[in-house]
Amino acid sequence: MLKMYIQRGECLCGTFLLSFSLLLSSYILINTVFRMHSWHHSLKSTMTQTINIQNILANFVFEEDGKRSRTLIEEIEIAGQTIPKFINEFWTSRQRQAHSLHEVSYRACFKPQLPRFFIERLTHEGDVVYDPFSGRGTTIIEAALLGRNIIANDVNPLSALLSRPRLYAPTTDEVAERLEKIPLTSNEQSEIDLSMFFHQRTLNEIIALRSYLSYDRQKTNPDPKDASHTKYAPHEIDSWIQMVATNRLTGHSNGFFSVYTLPPNQATSAVAQKKINAKRNQQPEYRNVRTIILKKTKQLLKDLDIFQMETLRTISKHSQFLTNDARDTKKIDTDSVQLTVTSPPFLNVVQYAQDNWLRCWFNGIDAEEVGKSITMSKTIEQWCGVMRDVFRELFRITKKDGWVAFEVGEVRNGKVKLDEYVVHLGLDAGFSCEGIMINQQQFTKTANIWGVSNNSKGTNSNRIVIFRK
Ligand SMILES: C[S@@+](CC[C@H](N)C(=O)[O-])C[C@H]1O[C@@H](n2cnc3c(N)ncnc32)[C@H](O)[C@@H]1O
């Protein structure tokens, strides 16, 4: 009897111990997960708080082909503050270092290495990266490839048309299949004379594609922000085809629909093209529109693997593509952006509407109308007037501890120091200025090592003013 009680007691005791240890281990597990979660969060916020961009830039060593260059630091007084200038080569200029998905031509675009430098150092996966002057979408495509959420804005509708389809990159087979279904024969005539660019048969194919895409747009009327579907709808592949065709209109090789045109290819006017044809004694030859679109598709998709495709698709679901003036972007939430990397229109160096007349024609966009909303400042005062409001808006949408990297190239051979004007604008908006970063692509290595400033070569340098909220 006693033995039985002892056995039962042992049994009860065992059950109790087992339950207790189960409870204890669940508690430890939950506690550990909870701690890890909050640890991760606090680490993330500590990391955000402790990022010291000045140290990063000051200690940066560029290495390529066995050569090394250190950062040269200069200082400048602006608005009663000492602003450091960090001069070095901060990324390689080699094109093959950039993802093939970027290879879409656009005037005054920057290299993907530029936004990557900041995205990698100043953001985490899931943070929002923004470009108010998005152009071909270099910043947002690079950010999406790195798993960051994105907001793109550009007053020129061509910008979204050239960037958004790359978040929905289809496979080459899907594009080939789709292209076979699009009828490329047409008797329709172009409203304008384009015979100086295209062989008549090529032009017929372009016009057929243009009509098809425009009809397709009206028919399916896809909402550009509706990215809820997981499978590609046909109109997504059509948007890809439209983006590639827009890119292939004019150029200097047989990879384009046109006869040889002079760079900047997309800007060549009909009159200028006639002169080029006469000078080179050339006539447009037939180019197969389908073959060219497919070839360029393959090139663009060359580096894109299945994981990146998935990442882009996921990011696209929360992406925003706006066509607002950068001064007024109400659709962007206050305190929502972790990093802005951008390059504004400079003084009236580039006339975007004129530049893109043929691309606009192909896409049924009124180039003149777009031209009216594009910032064209003749004087530095006018330019600063516009950018002052842009900075005010950037301050509103930037998160606390968030960043802005504002790139201005060398304007008028370096005579106009736009970067220094930009420092004032950012400070006035409420940001703190972390410094001016000068990326000298052709910086003389010896001069750099010996601490001799050599800022005379301006053409290949980027001047980026870095702000923090
Ligand atoms: C220097 S480009 C940007 C290029 C871009 N970083 C890239 O890599 O493609 C400047 C862009 O600003 C756009 N833009 C000009 N004025 C604007 C405005 N007021 N608001 C928004 N976008 C504007 C132009 O359409 C052009 O695409």
The ligand as an SDF file (V2000), in Angstrom:
LIG
                    3D

 27 29  0  0  0  0  0  0  0  0999 V2000
   18.7510   65.4320  -62.7520 C   0  0  0  0  0  0  0  0  0  0  0  0
   17.2470   64.6170  -63.1550 S   0  0  0  0  0  0  0  0  0  0  0  0
   17.2170   63.2980  -62.0130 C   0  0  0  0  0  0  0  0  0  0  0  0
   17.8840   62.0700  -62.5460 C   0  0  0  0  0  0  0  0  0  0  0  0
   17.8560   60.9120  -61.5860 C   0  0  0  0  0  0  0  0  0  0  0  0
   18.7190   61.1300  -60.4420 N   0  0  0  0  0  0  0  0  0  0  0  0
   18.2520   59.6300  -62.3060 C   0  0  0  0  0  0  0  0  0  0  0  0
   19.2590   59.0060  -61.9330 O   0  0  0  0  0  0  0  0  0  0  0  0
   17.6050   59.2980  -63.2960 O   0  0  0  0  0  0  0  0  0  0  0  0
   16.0620   65.7280  -62.5270 C   0  0  0  0  0  0  0  0  0  0  0  0
   14.6050   65.2880  -62.6800 C   0  0  0  0  0  0  0  0  0  0  0  0
   13.7870   66.2580  -62.0470 O   0  0  0  0  0  0  0  0  0  0  0  0
   12.5350   66.3030  -62.7150 C   0  0  0  0  0  0  0  0  0  0  0  0
   11.9000   67.5890  -62.3360 N   0  0  0  0  0  0  0  0  0  0  0  0
   12.1670   68.8180  -62.7970 C   0  0  0  0  0  0  0  0  0  0  0  0
   11.4600   69.7510  -62.1370 N   0  0  0  0  0  0  0  0  0  0  0  0
   10.7210   69.0810  -61.2030 C   0  0  0  0  0  0  0  0  0  0  0  0
    9.8160   69.4870  -60.1910 C   0  0  0  0  0  0  0  0  0  0  0  0
    9.5520   70.7700  -59.9820 N   0  0  0  0  0  0  0  0  0  0  0  0
    9.2680   68.5340  -59.4140 N   0  0  0  0  0  0  0  0  0  0  0  0
    9.5460   67.2290  -59.5930 C   0  0  0  0  0  0  0  0  0  0  0  0
   10.3870   66.7840  -60.5650 N   0  0  0  0  0  0  0  0  0  0  0  0
   10.9850   67.6900  -61.3430 C   0  0  0  0  0  0  0  0  0  0  0  0
   12.8910   66.1410  -64.1720 C   0  0  0  0  0  0  0  0  0  0  0  0
   11.7990   65.6140  -64.9040 O   0  0  0  0  0  0  0  0  0  0  0  0
   14.0700   65.1520  -64.0910 C   0  0  0  0  0  0  0  0  0  0  0  0
   13.6300   63.8300  -64.3070 O   0  0  0  0  0  0  0  0  0  0  0  0
  1  2  1  0
  2  3  1  0
  2 10  1  0
  3  4  1  0
  4  5  1  0
  5  6  1  0
  5  7  1  0
  7  8  2  0
  7  9  1  0
 10 11  1  0
 11 12  1  0
 11 26  1  0
 12 13  1  0
 13 14  1  0
 13 24  1  0
 14 15  1  0
 14 23  1  0
 15 16  2  0
 16 17  1  0
 17 18  1  0
 17 23  2  0
 18 19  1  0
 18 20  2  0
 20 21  1  0
 21 22  2  0
 22 23  1  0
 24 25  1  0
 24 26  1  0
 26 27  1  0
M  CHG  2   2   1   9  -1
M  END
$$$$
